[in-house]
């Protein structure tokens, strides 16, 4: 089942303003605020992240998230959140790495990652496109 903006809006009570379509990829982008609404709705618990890298201009966090399923089982995912000078155009890379980590984990746990991306990663799409164009 492909998850899209309409599915997420209906299930989580999100608004049209929480979404837009990425021009180059055609993927739906969801705002960070909306992803945090989803995480709260689902009761997702995030682990305290570990620093994999923290150098001047580059931050990489490793963390996990846990979702309790309807049958009582736990679904656990782990991933990285990163921010560096090529994919982060704001002066707060630690916060950006954390946002990317939490957004990825949330979308992975609800099985939407790959169909929908957070706005935090849309910055990465733009950076990748710029690198590709150079």
C-alpha positions in Angstrom: 0.0 0.0 0.0 1.4 3.4 -1.0 1.0 6.0 1.6 0.4 9.5 0.4 -0.7 12.9 1.7 -4.4 12.1 1.6 -3.9 9.0 3.7 -1.8 10.8 6.3 -4.2 13.8 6.4 -7.2 11.6 7.0 -5.6 9.3 9.6 -3.8 12.0 11.6 -6.1 15.0 11.1 -3.4 17.0 9.2 -4.2 19.9 7.0 -3.4 20.7 3.3 -0.8 23.2 4.4 1.2 20.4 6.0 2.1 19.0 2.6 3.5 19.8 -0.8 4.9 17.9 -3.8 8.7 17.9 -4.5 9.1 19.1 -8.0 12.1 17.0 -9.0 11.2 13.7 -7.4 7.4 13.9 -7.5 7.4 12.7 -3.8 5.1 14.1 -1.2 6.8 16.3 1.4 5.3 16.6 4.9 6.2 19.3 7.4 8.3 18.6 10.5 5.4 19.9 12.6 3.1 17.3 10.9 5.6 14.5 11.5 5.7 15.4 15.2 1.9 15.3 15.3 2.1 11.8 13.8 4.7 10.8 16.4 2.6 12.0 19.3 -0.6 10.4 17.9 1.2 7.1 17.5 2.9 7.3 20.9 6.4 6.9 19.3 9.2 6.8 21.9 12.6 7.9 20.8 15.8 6.8 22.4 18.4 9.3 23.5 20.6 9.6 20.3 24.3 8.8 20.3 26.8 11.0 18.5 28.5 9.2 15.7 30.2 12.3 14.5 30.4 15.8 15.8 33.0 17.8 14.0 33.1 21.4 12.9 30.3 21.6 10.4 29.1 18.0 10.6 26.8 16.2 13.0 25.7 12.6 12.7 23.3 11.1 15.3 22.3 7.5 15.6 19.0 6.7 17.4 16.0 4.5 17.5 12.3 4.8 17.8 9.7 2.4 19.2 6.0 2.0 18.3 3.6 -0.3 20.1 1.4 -2.0 17.5 -2.3 -2.7 17.9 -1.5 -6.4 18.8 0.8 -5.3 21.6 4.0 -6.1 19.8 6.8 -3.5 19.5 8.1 -2.2 16.2 11.6 -0.8 16.6 13.6 1.0 13.9 17.0 2.7 14.0 18.6 5.2 11.7 20.9 8.2 11.4 20.2 11.9 11.3 22.9 14.1 9.8 23.6 17.7 9.1 26.6 19.1 7.4 27.7 22.1 5.4 26.4 20.6 2.1 22.9 19.6 3.3 22.2 22.1 6.0 21.8 25.8 5.3 20.9 26.9 8.8 23.3 27.8 11.7 22.1 25.0 14.0 23.3 21.6 12.7 22.7 19.7 16.0 19.0 20.6 16.0 18.7 19.8 12.3 20.4 16.4 12.8 17.9 15.6 15.6 14.9 16.7 13.5 16.1 14.5 10.6 16.6 11.6 12.9 13.1 11.9 14.5 11.4 12.5 11.2 13.0 9.5 9.5 12.2 7.3 12.5 8.6 8.4 12.6 8.0 7.8 8.9 9.9 4.5 9.0 7.8 3.3 12.0 4.5 4.1 10.2 5.8 2.5 7.0 5.6 5.8 5.0 9.3 6.4 4.5 10.1 6.2 0.8 6.6 7.2 -0.2 6.7 10.5 1.8 9.6 12.5 3.1 9.8 15.2 5.7 10.5 18.8 4.8 13.8 18.4 6.7 15.0 16.0 4.1 13.7 18.1 1.3 16.7 20.3 2.1 18.8 17.3 1.3 17.1 16.8 -2.0 18.0 20.4 -2.9 21.6 19.9 -1.8 21.9 16.7 -3.7 20.5 18.3 -6.8 22.9 21.2 -6.5 25.9 18.7 -6.2 24.6 16.8 -9.2 24.3 20.0 -11.2 27.9 21.1 -10.4 
